[in-house]
Amino acid sequence: MTTTQQHSPAPWRVFPTQDCPFRLEIVDVEGCTVAVLDASDEVGGGMEDDVTLHGDAAVMAAAPQLLAGFDTILERLATEPMQDDELAQYCRDLIAVGQGGAPMPALSDSPVTTPSNLERVRDAEKAMTAFVKAKEPRARDLDSVIGQTPQEYLVDMLADLRHLARHRGLDFDQADRLADGHFHAEVGEDS
């Protein structure tokens, strides 16, 4: 017979003891002691300060919330796509829980949606139109360009983006390769 390990009800809290400065109790939601951390000389801890003791206690007290958080990540990854930045921020927030009592973070319940290829075209057209208007103030849109063809403006825009990338220390060629991969994957969505 197999049994799954359980833990005392969360959230857990850290409380100092009155009688010993290097002793902390971790107590569950019902007020029951889950663990006692004792770093006093009497038990061989002999710490010069209680920074490590409090850090250890914070990690232990956060354990149930961290487990629940990682379960949430796994469930969400199995059921819906997530933005990398949202997942990264959630993980950072979980780590903060273990570093000293930050509140348990939550992921938004709204599903992450990706734009359609038509929306991508519209966004790119807005960007290129803004570029053309900056170069040719009399232009109203991409169909009213005077000085150059839209193809020539596309080349100028890409060249200017290369200058921007160089100025900012960004790798344009790597970005271009990744963009090409994204483009082919997104075109495949239309199939």
N, C-alpha and C positions, 0 to 999 in steps of 0.2 A: 504494500500500500504506500502510495506517495502522498506526501502532504506539501502544500505550498506554504512557505514561510509567510507569516503575517507580522505586522508591526503594530505598536500601540497607535491609537487614533491620533492623527495629525490635526492641527499643527503642533509642533513641539516648541517649547520655550526654554530659555536658559535663565536660571536664577542663581545668584550667588548665595552661599550659605553665610549665616551670621557669625558662626563661631570660627571659621577658618578662611583666611583671605585667598588661599590658593585652592579652593574647592568650589566646584559648580555643580548644580543639579540640572538635569534635563528632564522636563516634566511634560507629559502629554496633555491633550485637551481636557481630560477628565481629572487632572491634577495628580496623576500617579507618576512616581519617579521612574523614568525610563533608564537613566544612567547617571552615574556620579563620576565626575572627573576630579581627581585629587592629585595635585602636583606639589603638595607640601613636603617639607623635609621628613615628616613622620613616615611617609610611604615611599620615600626614596626619590621623589620628584625633584626637590631642591631647586626650583626655578628662581632665577633672579627677578623676573617680572612675570606678569600674567598675560602677556600678549599672545603667546603660543597657546596657552590654556584657553583663552577666550576664542581664539581662532579655531581650535579643535572642537570646542563646544558648539560654535556656530555651524560648522560643517555637519556635525552629528545631528543637531537640532533641525537642520534643513533637509536631512536625508529623505524623509517621507515626501516632502514637496518636490525634491529633485527627482525622485523616482516617478512621481505622478507627471511631472513635466516631461520627462523623457518618454514616458508612455504616450503622452499627447503628441509629441513630435512623431513618433513611430506611427500612430494612428492616422495623423494628418498626411504623412508622406505616402501612406498606403492608399489613401482615398482621394486626394486632390493635389494638384500641383501647387507649390508654394514659391514665392519669390525668394531667392537666395538671401536677400537682405533682411527679409522678415524672419526667416529661420535663424540667421546669424544673430540678429538682435534678441530673439527669444532665448537662444543659447547663452548670450551674454547676460541677460536678465536672470536666467537660472543660476549662473555662476555667482551673480551678486547675492542671490538668496543664501548661498553657502558661505559667502564672505562676511556675513554679519547682519542678517535679519532684514534684507530688502523684501518687500512684499512679493508674493507669488505673481509672476507675470501671466498675462493671458494673450492668447492669439486671437485675432479678430475672427468673428464667425462668418464674415462675408467671404465667399469663395473668391479666389484669385482668378481674374479673367484676363485673357490675353486679347489684344486687339486683332480684328480681322485684317486680312491683307488690304482690303479697301480702306480701312481706317489707317493703316500704315502708309498707304499711298497719299491719303489726304494730309497726314502729319508731315510727310516729306515734302509735299507740295507747298505747305505753309512755310516750311523752313527755306526752301529754295526761292519762293516768292519774296520772302523777307530779304534774302541775299541779293536777289535781282534788284529790288527796290533800293537797297543800300548802294548798289553800283549805278543804278539808272533810275533816279527819282521820278521820272515821268512815267515809268511802267506801272500799270495797275495790277497786272498778274502775269503769269508765264506766257500767255498768248498775246500780250501787247508789248513784248520786248522790241527795242528798236536797234540798239547798237550791235547786238550779237544774237546768235541763235540760242535757243534753250540748251542745245548740246554744248556750245561754247561756254555758256554760264555754268553748266554742270562741271566742266573741266576746271574752270576758274574756282568754283566753290571747293572742289576736291583739293586743288592746289593750296588754297587758303587754309583748308583744314589741316593739310600737312604742315604748313607754317605754324599754325596754332599748336599742333601736337608737339612739334619740335621745341617751340617756345615753352611749353608746359612740361616737357620731359615725358611725353606720352609716346607709346610705340604705335605709330600709325599703321605700319605694315601688319603687325599682329592684329590690330583692331580690324583692318581690312580683311584679313583671312577669316577671323571669327565672324565678321559681318556676312561674308560670302557663305559660310556654313549656315548661319541663321537664315539667310535669304533662301537657300535651297531647301532647308527644312520647312520654312514657312510656305513656300510655293507648293511643297508636297502636301500641305494641309488642304489645299484646294482640290486635290484629287479625290 
